[in-house]
Amino acid sequence: MAVFYRRLPKFEYLQPDSLEEVLSLMSANREKAKIAAGGTDLIVQLRRREIPTPDYVLDIKKISLLKNLTADQQGLKIGALVPIAEIAASESVKKNFQALAQSSINIASPQIRNRATFTGNICNAVPSADSAPPLLVLDASVKLKSVKGERSVPIAEFFTGVRKTAISPDEIVTEIFVPQPASGAKSIYHKHSQRHSMDLALVGAAVYSIKEGDTCREIRIALGAVAPTPMRAAKAEKILSGHKVTQQLIDEAAHSAAAECSPIDDHRASAEYRRDMVQVLVRRALTEILL
Ligand SMILES: Cc1cc2nc3c(=O)[nH]c(=O)nc-3n(C[C@H](O)[C@H](O)[C@H](O)COP(=O)(O)OP(=O)(O)OC[C@H]3O[C@@H](n4cnc5c(N)ncnc54)[C@H](O)[C@@H]3O)c2cc1C
């Protein structure tokens, strides 16, 4: 426990006034600079010496253009500084992006949700990040900016390993874009943790689907905390896609999802238990939105 009371290591704390200033500091300092959004992951990691101490911590909270949450016919734009609590409270998120609303309300506590951001959650890139499975099934993309320009990375290509992402050392994330789901589409997120939402997910499962009559026209299934990166369960999707939905087919798909993930044994749960819970959560999510 003593580790929690360690002093912060020494670094220079900067609060740039503009995005241009942030980008030019990132370009000049690259790995030696670290962005702080809500700081709920970063400060803990610095205190515990889990990451190399940067020369500069760039607190970006003064950049007001990163604070916008907007929804229109194209989709949802989540600025890099939008707190998770705002996403959880948004009527348009609750109505059209149900899996995102369910994951937001299941992250940490109200205090943390008031500070922490979805962007920080994906940039931290732990396999259990609760925002990741919903963003995967909703086909989100991540907008990255540097002094050299802007690019957009599909969320499916964003996570490259445990705590590793496609962000270059001189780039920052400015926005997460979630396209408007097709008419009639539904999505759902289930999280299983040890006791309550303050605990990280042992397993997270998100499902997106469109049904036409009895037939599953489109299906996406994503899992968190059961592989080095959040993942799509492609074989399970194939079992259902284009077929008449039955409980038997749902059971088969849930079984397949459990077989395609690669969970680890650790102090929080065994791999076997996690695999069993994948099957339970995927079956529950599919049953809820397809039957
Ligand atoms: C008590 C507690 C409970 C928690 N419970 C959960 C939980 O249930 N589920 C869960 O998923 N997480 C949980 N977390 C983890 C954490 O709160 C989330 O990951 C949070 O979303 C991080 O957002 P932040 O804005 O605080 O990120 P920060 O700590 O500011 O940043 C995190 C990382 O992202 C980088 N970063 C941030 N913004 C940008 C940007 N715009 N561009 C480039 N890099 C950037 C930072 O440099 C840092 O490496 C918990 C944390 C605590 C302390």
The ligand as an ORCA input file, in Angstrom:
! r2SCAN-3c Opt
* xyz 0 1
  C     -10.141      4.662     -8.652
  C     -10.092      4.449    -10.128
  C     -11.048      3.658    -10.717
  C     -11.009      3.433    -12.105
  N     -11.980      2.653    -12.657
  C     -11.960      2.415    -13.997
  C     -12.950      1.583    -14.593
  O     -13.868      1.084    -13.942
  N     -12.867      1.363    -15.934
  C     -11.867      1.901    -16.710
  O     -11.853      1.648    -17.913
  N     -10.931      2.716    -16.163
  C     -10.949      2.983    -14.850
  N      -9.983      3.781    -14.269
  C      -8.923      4.338    -15.118
  C      -9.093      5.815    -15.555
  O      -9.927      6.546    -14.728
  C      -9.590      5.889    -17.006
  O      -8.702      5.193    -17.866
  C      -9.767      7.327    -17.499
  O     -10.694      7.302    -18.553
  C      -8.499      8.031    -17.969
  O      -8.834      9.326    -18.435
  P      -8.029     10.619    -17.980
  O      -8.606     11.771    -18.732
  O      -7.957     10.747    -16.502
  O      -6.583     10.255    -18.559
  P      -5.137     10.760    -18.102
  O      -4.758     10.113    -16.825
  O      -5.040     12.238    -18.184
  O      -4.284     10.136    -19.297
  C      -4.159      8.740    -19.487
  C      -3.129      8.472    -20.592
  O      -3.612      8.975    -21.835
  C      -2.721      9.994    -22.360
  N      -3.596     11.013    -22.947
  C      -4.671     11.608    -22.369
  N      -5.270     12.441    -23.240
  C      -4.542     12.386    -24.381
  C      -4.670     13.019    -25.649
  N      -5.647     13.881    -25.924
  N      -3.773     12.702    -26.613
  C      -2.773     11.815    -26.368
  N      -2.596     11.194    -25.179
  C      -3.482     11.468    -24.202
  C      -1.914     10.482    -21.166
  O      -0.661     11.007    -21.560
  C      -1.790      9.192    -20.354
  O      -0.781      8.393    -20.886
  C      -9.996      4.039    -12.899
  C      -9.038      4.863    -12.291
  C      -9.077      5.075    -10.925
  C      -8.042      5.973    -10.306
*
